[in-house]
Amino acid sequence: MNASLPAPGDRATLAAAPDRAAAYPRLTLFATILASSLAFIDGSVVNVALPSIAQSYGAGAAELQWTVNAYLLPLSALLLMGGAAGDHFGRRRLLIGGTALFCLASVCCALAPSLTLLLEARCGQGIGAALLMPNSLAILGNAFSGEARGRAIGTWAAVGAIAGAVGPPLGGWLIEVAGWRSIFFLNVPVALGAIALAWRYVEESAAGAQPLDWAGAVLATAALGSLTWGLTLWSAHHVADRAVGVGLLGGVAILALFVLVEHRRGEGAMMPLALFGGRAFVGLSLLTFQLYGALGGLLVMLPYLLIVAGGYSPLEAGMALLPLPAVIGLASRLMGRTTERMGPRWPLTLGPLVTGIGFALLVRIEPRGSYWASVLPGLIVISLGMAGAVAPLTTAVLSSVDRHHTGTASGFNSAIARTGGMIATALTGSVIALAGTDLVEAFRAAAWIGAALAGVSALAALVTLDK
């Protein structure tokens, strides 16, 4: 998915953390929340700014897709590596370093005189987010124990959902008042506050000194980058030329080499292949990729459609998206308790099924018609379906592997959610390259595809989970 909401595996990253107490628990929690909020806010606010960025640089569909994916690519590929680096070099050190990099890259985004420099700065933001996100959670796991740890995780996730919800309307307002560049300057005071608190009050912790899987990280990044490049070119121009072929075939070849390298590294790999020995984990990975891919594509296309075809202002488009993270954040806690009683199989079957119904409702969308009649019903149903899946998915991922692999499995699930959103974004060029009636019809076709992906996700849960 987009980084605008906590991904399903995020809160499980600290599952095997030791029991201890921090000297400054509240300030430690506040520091990690401030740092991770950078990723959640930035992951949602940029989608509302895409039409303004396109106008500023004269960018086409492919360039707009890369405005999102230049951030998601390093975040998806390096998320597991960021957690391992924290274990190796120190989690507090990586949290501060990642936040500082994110802050510097945000300033570069705001000042970028060209689209090329903007994309390079967005890549820097993604690397910073890949460092700070897993280490913010690992720090919480080291700082709290027992029930206090559960409350800290719940607070972290809830604030992340709120940050994702506030991002689009706040960004829309800033775009109208001060231009799209102001949304990146918004990150600076938040980042500086997180760095100051972490420097002063967060204790250093590290779990070990296992060698880092640099080869795996490079190959994963190259494979995802090549695949994303090929898909972006194809979706923007609808021509399967040599460049598209090189991108897709090269990505597949590098991905195969990545699997070979990970197989040889065994338990020292950033993605141990032993994870895929269980049917449940494979099914959950398929469910996550498709469900969060559908959601990620929606979060790019819907605000663009409302602004370009519906005449919405950036603020109005941001407000239009508000029900999605708000409902997910509020209803997920209830579904977490429900899952404890009945297990994850049926929530993960019914949740995606309801999400698919919501996508089907968006086929009726009329951008210049009533928001309450043509947009809101679909968003509410999608929100309820996603709320039914988020908490059970975390539980199911932890239950699908042995205790030794829980941290890696949850990190991989979080990465696969963001990869699904990235691949979906790479394919949205076939929609956002259009205008007028063609844009509306292409969005409706994409809504049907989203409904189908959600339906297959429900089937994956039904078939692969035992209870």
C-alpha positions as CSV (number, residue, x, y, z in Angstrom):
1,M,0.0,0.0,0.0
2,N,0.9,3.6,0.1
3,A,2.8,4.7,3.1
4,S,-0.1,6.8,4.2
5,L,-1.4,4.2,6.7
6,P,0.4,1.7,8.9
7,A,0.9,-1.5,6.9
8,P,-0.3,-4.8,8.4
9,G,3.2,-6.0,9.4
10,D,4.4,-2.8,10.9
11,R,3.2,-3.2,14.4
12,A,4.4,-6.8,14.6
13,T,8.1,-5.9,13.9
14,L,8.8,-5.8,17.6
15,A,7.0,-9.1,18.5
16,A,10.1,-10.8,19.9
17,A,11.6,-7.8,21.7
18,P,12.9,-8.3,25.2
19,D,11.1,-7.2,28.4
20,R,12.6,-4.1,29.9
21,A,11.6,-0.5,30.7
22,A,13.0,2.8,29.3
23,A,14.1,5.6,31.5
24,Y,11.8,8.0,29.6
25,P,9.0,5.9,28.2
26,R,6.6,8.7,27.3
27,L,9.2,10.8,25.5
28,T,10.5,7.7,23.8
29,L,7.0,7.0,22.5
30,F,6.6,10.6,21.4
31,A,9.9,10.6,19.5
32,T,9.1,7.4,17.6
33,I,5.6,8.7,16.8
34,L,7.0,12.0,15.5
35,A,9.5,10.2,13.3
36,S,7.1,7.6,11.8
37,S,4.5,10.3,11.2
38,L,6.8,11.8,8.6
39,A,6.3,8.7,6.4
40,F,2.6,8.4,7.0
41,I,1.9,12.1,6.2
42,D,4.2,12.3,3.2
43,G,2.7,9.0,1.8
44,S,-0.8,10.6,1.6
45,V,-0.2,14.3,1.0
46,V,1.7,14.0,-2.3
47,N,-1.2,12.3,-4.0
48,V,-3.3,15.4,-3.6
49,A,-0.4,17.5,-5.1
50,L,0.1,15.5,-8.3
51,P,-2.0,17.8,-10.6
52,S,-0.2,20.9,-9.2
53,I,3.2,19.2,-9.7
54,A,2.3,18.3,-13.2
55,Q,1.3,21.9,-14.0
56,S,4.5,23.3,-12.4
57,Y,6.9,21.0,-14.4
58,G,4.8,20.3,-17.4
59,A,5.0,16.6,-16.4
60,G,3.2,13.7,-18.2
61,A,1.7,10.6,-16.8
62,A,4.9,8.6,-16.5
63,E,6.6,11.5,-14.6
64,L,3.7,11.8,-12.2
65,Q,3.8,8.0,-11.5
66,W,7.5,8.3,-10.6
67,T,6.7,11.2,-8.2
68,V,5.0,8.6,-6.1
69,N,7.2,5.5,-6.9
70,A,10.5,7.3,-6.5
71,Y,9.5,7.3,-2.8
72,L,7.9,3.8,-2.6
73,L,10.7,2.0,-4.4
74,P,13.5,2.4,-1.8
75,L,11.0,2.2,1.0
76,S,9.7,-1.2,-0.2
77,A,13.1,-2.6,-1.2
78,L,15.0,-1.4,1.8
79,L,12.5,-1.8,4.7
80,L,13.9,-5.2,5.8
81,M,17.5,-3.9,5.4
82,G,16.7,-0.9,7.5
83,G,15.6,-3.1,10.4
84,A,18.6,-5.3,10.1
85,A,20.9,-2.2,10.0
86,G,19.4,-1.0,13.2
87,D,20.1,-4.3,14.8
88,H,23.7,-4.1,13.6
89,F,24.6,-0.4,14.1
90,G,22.1,0.7,16.7
91,R,18.4,1.5,16.5
92,R,18.6,5.0,18.0
93,R,21.4,5.8,15.6
94,L,19.4,4.6,12.6
95,L,16.3,6.4,13.7
96,I,18.1,9.7,14.0
97,G,20.0,9.2,10.8
98,G,16.9,8.1,8.8
99,T,14.9,11.1,10.2
100,A,17.7,13.5,9.3
101,L,17.9,12.1,5.8
102,F,14.2,12.4,5.4
103,C,14.3,16.0,6.6
104,L,17.1,16.9,4.2
105,A,15.5,15.2,1.3
106,S,12.2,17.0,2.1
107,V,14.0,20.4,1.8
108,C,15.5,19.3,-1.5
109,C,12.0,18.4,-2.7
110,A,10.6,21.8,-1.8
111,L,13.5,23.6,-3.5
112,A,13.8,21.3,-6.5
113,P,14.1,23.4,-9.7
114,S,13.4,20.5,-12.0
115,L,11.4,17.3,-12.0
116,T,14.6,15.2,-12.1
117,L,15.9,16.7,-8.9
118,L,12.5,16.3,-7.3
119,L,12.5,12.6,-8.1
120,E,16.0,12.2,-6.7
121,A,15.0,13.9,-3.5
122,R,11.9,11.7,-3.3
123,C,14.2,8.7,-3.5
124,G,16.1,10.2,-0.6
125,Q,12.9,10.4,1.4
126,G,12.2,6.8,0.7
127,I,15.6,5.7,2.0
128,G,15.1,7.8,5.1
129,A,11.7,6.2,5.7
130,A,13.1,2.7,5.2
131,L,15.6,3.5,8.0
132,L,13.3,5.2,10.5
133,M,10.2,3.1,10.2
134,P,11.4,-0.4,11.4
135,N,13.7,1.1,14.0
136,S,11.0,3.3,15.5
137,L,9.1,0.1,16.2
138,A,12.1,-1.8,17.4
139,I,12.9,1.0,19.9
140,L,9.3,0.7,21.3
141,G,9.8,-3.0,21.7
142,N,13.0,-2.4,23.7
143,A,11.5,0.4,25.8
144,F,8.2,-1.2,26.9
145,S,7.2,-4.6,28.3
146,G,4.0,-6.6,28.9
147,E,0.7,-4.7,28.6
148,A,2.6,-1.3,28.3
149,R,4.1,-2.6,25.1
150,G,0.7,-3.4,23.7
151,R,-0.6,0.1,24.6
152,A,2.5,1.7,23.1
153,I,2.0,-0.2,19.8
154,G,-1.7,0.7,19.7
155,T,-0.9,4.4,20.3
156,W,1.8,4.3,17.6
157,A,-0.6,2.7,15.1
158,A,-3.5,5.0,16.0
159,V,-1.5,8.2,15.6
160,G,-0.1,6.8,12.3
161,A,-3.7,6.4,11.0
162,I,-4.6,9.9,12.2
163,A,-1.5,11.3,10.5
164,G,-2.5,9.6,7.3
165,A,-6.0,11.0,7.6
166,V,-4.8,14.5,8.3
167,G,-2.3,14.5,5.4
168,P,-4.6,15.0,2.4
169,P,-6.8,17.9,3.8
170,L,-3.8,19.6,5.4
171,G,-1.8,19.2,2.2
172,G,-4.7,20.5,0.1
173,W,-5.0,23.6,2.2
174,L,-1.3,24.3,2.0
175,I,-1.3,23.8,-1.7
176,E,-4.1,26.4,-2.1
177,V,-2.5,28.9,0.3
178,A,1.3,28.5,-0.4
179,G,1.7,26.1,-3.3
180,W,2.7,22.4,-3.5
181,R,6.3,23.0,-2.3
182,S,5.0,23.9,1.1
183,I,3.9,20.3,1.8
184,F,7.6,19.3,2.0
185,F,8.6,22.1,4.3
186,L,5.9,20.8,6.7
187,N,8.2,17.8,7.4
188,V,11.1,20.0,8.7
189,P,9.8,21.0,12.2
190,V,8.4,17.5,12.8
191,A,11.7,15.9,11.9
192,L,13.8,18.3,14.0
193,G,11.5,17.6,17.0
194,A,11.9,13.9,16.5
195,I,15.7,14.1,16.3
196,A,16.0,16.3,19.4
197,L,13.8,14.0,21.5
198,A,15.6,10.9,20.2
199,W,19.0,12.4,20.8
200,R,18.2,13.4,24.4
201,Y,15.8,10.7,25.7
202,V,15.9,7.5,23.6
203,E,18.3,4.8,24.8
204,E,20.5,3.0,22.3
205,S,19.7,-0.7,21.7
206,A,20.9,-3.3,19.2
207,A,20.1,-7.0,19.0
208,G,23.3,-8.3,17.5
209,A,26.0,-8.0,14.9
210,Q,24.9,-10.4,12.2
211,P,26.4,-9.4,8.8
212,L,24.1,-7.3,6.6
213,D,22.8,-8.8,3.4
214,W,24.0,-6.0,1.1
215,A,23.8,-8.2,-2.0
216,G,20.2,-9.0,-1.3
217,A,19.3,-5.3,-0.7
218,V,21.0,-4.2,-4.0
219,L,19.3,-7.0,-6.0
220,A,15.9,-6.4,-4.5
221,T,16.1,-2.7,-5.3
222,A,17.3,-3.3,-8.8
223,A,14.6,-5.9,-9.5
224,L,11.8,-3.7,-8.3
225,G,13.2,-0.6,-10.0
226,S,13.5,-2.4,-13.4
227,L,10.0,-3.9,-13.1
228,T,8.5,-0.6,-12.1
229,W,10.3,1.3,-14.9
230,G,9.0,-1.2,-17.5
231,L,5.4,-1.1,-16.2
232,T,5.4,2.7,-16.0
233,L,6.6,3.1,-19.6
234,W,4.0,0.6,-20.8
235,S,1.1,2.1,-18.8
236,A,1.9,5.7,-19.9
237,H,2.3,5.0,-23.6
238,H,0.5,1.6,-24.2
239,V,3.4,0.5,-26.4
240,A,5.3,-2.7,-25.6
241,D,8.6,-1.5,-27.2
242,R,12.2,-2.6,-26.6
243,A,12.6,-0.4,-23.5
244,V,9.5,-2.0,-21.9
245,G,10.8,-5.5,-22.7
246,V,14.2,-4.7,-21.3
247,G,12.7,-3.4,-18.1
248,L,10.3,-6.3,-17.5
249,L,12.6,-9.1,-18.5
250,G,15.6,-7.5,-16.7
251,G,13.5,-7.2,-13.6
252,V,12.5,-10.8,-13.7
253,A,16.1,-11.9,-14.3
254,I,17.4,-9.9,-11.4
255,L,14.5,-11.1,-9.2
256,A,15.6,-14.7,-10.0
257,L,19.2,-13.9,-9.1
258,F,17.9,-12.3,-5.8
259,V,16.1,-15.6,-4.9
260,L,19.3,-17.6,-5.7
261,V,21.4,-15.3,-3.5
262,E,18.9,-15.5,-0.6
263,H,18.8,-19.3,-0.9
264,R,22.5,-19.5,-0.6
265,R,22.6,-17.1,2.5
266,G,20.0,-19.3,4.3
267,E,19.1,-17.8,7.7
268,G,21.4,-14.8,7.1
269,A,19.3,-13.6,4.2
270,M,17.2,-10.4,4.4
271,M,14.3,-12.6,3.1
272,P,14.9,-16.2,4.3
273,L,13.2,-18.6,1.9
274,A,12.2,-20.8,4.8
275,L,9.3,-18.3,5.3
276,F,7.6,-19.7,2.2
277,G,7.5,-23.3,3.4
278,G,4.0,-22.8,4.9
279,R,0.9,-22.5,2.8
280,A,-0.6,-19.9,5.1
281,F,2.3,-17.4,4.7
282,V,2.3,-17.7,0.9
283,G,-1.5,-17.1,0.8
284,L,-1.2,-14.1,3.2
285,S,1.6,-12.6,1.0
286,L,-0.6,-13.0,-2.1
287,L,-3.6,-11.4,-0.2
288,T,-1.5,-8.5,1.0
289,F,0.1,-7.8,-2.4
290,Q,-3.3,-7.7,-4.2
291,L,-5.4,-6.0,-1.5
292,Y,-2.9,-3.2,-0.8
293,G,-2.1,-2.9,-4.5
294,A,-5.8,-2.2,-5.2
295,L,-5.9,0.4,-2.4
296,G,-2.6,2.0,-3.4
297,G,-3.9,2.5,-7.0
298,L,-7.1,4.0,-5.7
299,L,-5.3,6.5,-3.5
300,V,-3.4,7.8,-6.5
301,M,-6.2,7.8,-9.1
302,L,-9.2,9.1,-7.0
303,P,-7.8,12.5,-6.0
304,Y,-6.5,13.0,-9.5
305,L,-9.9,12.2,-11.0
306,L,-11.7,14.5,-8.6
307,I,-9.3,17.4,-9.2
308,V,-8.9,17.0,-13.0
309,A,-12.4,15.7,-14.0
310,G,-14.5,16.9,-11.1
311,G,-13.1,20.4,-10.6
312,Y,-12.3,19.8,-7.0
313,S,-9.7,22.0,-5.3
314,P,-6.7,20.2,-3.7
315,L,-8.3,20.9,-0.3
316,E,-11.7,19.4,-1.4
317,A,-10.0,16.4,-2.8
318,G,-8.1,15.9,0.4
319,M,-11.3,16.1,2.4
320,A,-13.0,13.7,0.1
321,L,-10.4,11.0,1.1
322,L,-10.8,11.6,4.8
323,P,-13.4,8.9,5.5
324,L,-11.0,6.2,4.3
325,P,-8.2,6.3,6.9
326,A,-10.6,7.6,9.6
327,V,-12.9,4.6,9.4
328,I,-10.0,2.2,9.0
329,G,-8.3,3.6,12.1
330,L,-11.5,3.6,14.2
331,A,-12.8,0.2,13.2
332,S,-9.5,-1.8,13.2
333,R,-9.3,-1.9,17.0
334,L,-12.8,-3.6,17.2
335,M,-11.8,-6.1,14.5
336,G,-8.6,-6.9,16.5
337,R,-10.8,-8.1,19.4
338,T,-13.1,-10.0,17.1
339,T,-10.2,-11.8,15.5
340,E,-9.0,-13.0,19.0
341,R,-12.3,-14.8,19.4
342,M,-12.8,-16.3,16.0
343,G,-9.4,-16.5,14.4
344,P,-8.2,-14.6,11.2
345,R,-9.6,-16.9,8.5
346,W,-13.2,-15.5,8.2
347,P,-12.3,-11.8,8.9
348,L,-9.6,-12.1,6.1
349,T,-12.1,-13.7,3.8
350,L,-15.0,-11.3,4.5
351,G,-12.9,-8.1,4.8
352,P,-11.5,-8.2,1.3
353,L,-14.9,-9.3,-0.1
354,V,-16.5,-6.2,1.4
355,T,-13.6,-4.1,0.0
356,G,-14.3,-5.6,-3.4
357,I,-18.0,-4.5,-3.1
358,G,-16.8,-1.0,-2.3
359,F,-14.6,-0.9,-5.4
360,A,-17.7,-2.1,-7.4
361,L,-19.7,0.8,-6.0
362,L,-17.1,3.3,-7.3
363,V,-17.9,2.2,-10.9
364,R,-20.9,4.5,-10.5
365,I,-18.7,7.5,-9.9
366,E,-19.7,10.8,-11.4
367,P,-16.9,13.3,-10.6
368,R,-19.1,16.3,-11.2
369,G,-22.1,14.8,-9.5
370,S,-22.9,14.5,-5.9
371,Y,-20.0,13.4,-3.7
372,W,-22.4,12.0,-1.2
373,A,-24.1,9.7,-3.7
374,S,-21.3,8.6,-6.1
375,V,-18.1,8.8,-4.1
376,L,-18.7,8.4,-0.4
377,P,-20.7,5.1,-0.4
378,G,-17.9,3.3,-2.1
379,L,-15.2,4.8,0.1
380,I,-17.1,3.9,3.3
381,V,-17.6,0.3,2.2
382,I,-13.9,0.0,1.2
383,S,-12.9,1.4,4.6
384,L,-15.1,-1.1,6.4
385,G,-13.6,-4.0,4.4
386,M,-10.0,-2.8,4.9
387,A,-10.7,-2.3,8.7
388,G,-11.8,-6.0,8.8
389,A,-8.6,-7.1,7.2
390,V,-5.8,-4.9,8.8
391,A,-5.7,-6.3,12.4
392,P,-6.5,-10.0,11.4
393,L,-3.7,-9.8,8.8
394,T,-1.1,-8.9,11.5
395,T,-2.3,-11.8,13.7
396,A,-2.3,-14.3,10.8
397,V,1.2,-13.4,9.7
398,L,2.6,-13.9,13.2
399,S,0.8,-17.2,13.4
400,S,1.9,-18.5,10.0
401,V,5.7,-18.8,10.9
402,D,7.7,-20.0,13.9
403,R,8.7,-17.6,16.6
404,H,12.3,-17.3,15.2
405,H,10.9,-15.7,12.0
406,T,8.2,-13.4,13.4
407,G,10.1,-10.2,13.0
408,T,11.3,-11.0,9.5
409,A,7.9,-12.2,8.4
410,S,6.1,-9.1,9.6
411,G,8.7,-6.9,8.0
412,F,8.4,-8.7,4.7
413,N,4.6,-8.5,4.9
414,S,4.9,-4.7,5.4
415,A,7.3,-4.5,2.4
416,I,5.0,-6.5,0.2
417,A,2.1,-4.2,1.0
418,R,4.0,-1.2,-0.1
419,T,5.4,-3.1,-3.2
420,G,1.8,-3.8,-4.2
421,G,1.0,-0.1,-4.0
422,M,4.1,0.7,-6.0
423,I,3.3,-1.7,-8.8
424,A,-0.3,-0.4,-8.9
425,T,1.0,3.1,-9.1
426,A,3.2,2.1,-12.0
427,L,0.1,1.0,-13.8
428,T,-2.0,4.1,-13.2
429,G,-0.5,5.9,-16.1
430,S,-3.1,4.3,-18.4
431,V,-5.7,6.3,-16.3
432,I,-4.0,9.6,-15.4
433,A,-2.7,10.1,-19.0
434,L,-6.3,10.6,-20.1
435,A,-8.8,13.5,-19.7
436,G,-12.5,14.2,-19.7
437,T,-14.9,11.3,-20.4
438,D,-12.0,9.0,-21.2
439,L,-10.5,9.6,-17.8
440,V,-13.7,8.8,-16.0
441,E,-14.2,5.6,-18.0
442,A,-10.7,4.4,-17.4
443,F,-11.1,5.0,-13.7
444,R,-14.3,2.9,-13.8
445,A,-12.5,0.1,-15.5
446,A,-9.7,0.3,-12.9
447,A,-12.4,0.1,-10.2
448,W,-13.5,-3.2,-11.6
449,I,-9.9,-4.5,-11.5
450,G,-9.7,-3.4,-7.9
451,A,-12.9,-5.3,-7.1
452,A,-11.4,-8.4,-8.8
453,L,-8.1,-8.2,-6.9
454,A,-10.0,-7.9,-3.6
455,G,-12.1,-10.9,-4.5
456,V,-9.0,-13.0,-5.3
457,S,-7.5,-11.8,-2.0
458,A,-10.6,-13.2,-0.2
459,L,-10.3,-16.5,-2.0
460,A,-6.6,-16.7,-1.0
461,A,-7.5,-16.4,2.7
462,L,-10.4,-18.9,2.4
463,V,-8.2,-21.5,0.7
464,T,-4.9,-21.1,2.6
465,L,-5.9,-20.4,6.2
466,D,-7.1,-23.3,8.4
467,K,-8.9,-21.1,11.0
